[in-house]
Amino acid sequence: MALSELGATSISRKLTLTPVDNRRLANLCGQCDEHLRQIENRLGVEIASRGNQFRIIGASRPVEVARRLIQSLFDATATEAITPHQVHLSMQDSSIETLLIDRTADKSPIQVEIRHMVINGRGPNQQSYLRNIASHDINFGIGPAGTGKTYLAVACAVAALEQERVKRLILARPAVEAGEKLGFLPGDLAQKVDPYLRPLYDALYEMLGFERVGKLIERNVIEVAPLAFMRGRTLNEAFIILDEAQNTTPEQIKMFLTRVGFGSTAVVTGDITQIDLPRDNPSGLRHVLNILRGVEGISFTFFDTRDVVRHPLVKRIVSAYEAYDNAMRTPE
């Protein structure tokens, strides 16, 4: 699993499916057990199968939900072919969101495991952020520079790809200049937008290496693109990250959020104190806070200066700007 929760009390339950029908069992499990892996990753359980015998290991409530879900899907195999989309919808019908909210209340440590690295969330906000990404389809990480919003999101995306929970990674940013006009940029379209996407490349290179990232981009398994390229698409079985979302317009962020398809996870990151849009253009990230707060299935994690993990001076700089902004807003 991508996210490992340590110290949680586990139980084990057996499930025997009848009648014994190898065709129905193969239909239930999916190719290379992809349907079982989908349930595992969504509920945070482990499922072992041998013929019609299943063993489910995990916390008591997720285990019971998984047991009922597997039984329900097996019953459905009598008349229809099971697909990843159907598994996804069945989990939604099982009132799974309430269960996942309960899981996020667990305060045990959580970490992201990728091929040559184990990445730990530092502090309660980063831990909450990782839990939210594990248990929600759409997630927002909002806070100042240096709090790990983008880095942790990319780590979760890489882990999901390595463990074949998604088929591709899509990383996007709005191509907005940071307070300066760069004028004409030479090169083809990819070369023109690459500078805006460099922070995403940097995180990928650190976690996967230059050669592997290059090969995955060539095969379109990883796509790094400006936000404008997302219009008109439906992104299924993908891990999608929108970085620097404070520089989107309300129309752009709505367009992005409505691209999310079956089996996908989306993470939106941004810092509403560093908006580079023209003064008369409202920030889509600020706008969406007023609309989607409290919507079931969407998580918000808010970072502050205590979460800054860069050079100690970065934390002091952010704190100084916050104090200045607060003083400017306070009437004399």
Secondary structure, DSSP 8 states (H G I E B T S, - for coil): --EEE-S---EEEEEE-SS--HHHHHHHH-GGGHHHHHHHHHHT-EEEEETTEEEEEE-HHHHHHHHHHHHHHHHHTTTS---HHHHHHHHHHTTHHHHHHHHHT--S-EEEEETTEEEE--HHHHHHHHHHHHH-SEEEEE--TTSSHHHHHHHHHHHHHHTTSSSEEEEEE----SSS------S-HHHHHHHHHHHHHHHHHHHH-HHHHHHHHHTTSEEEEEGGGGTT--B-SEEEEE-SGGGS-HHHHHHHHTTB-TT-EEEEEE-TT---S-TTS--HHHHHHHHHTT-TTEEEEE--GGG--S-HHHHHHHHHHHHHHHHHHS--
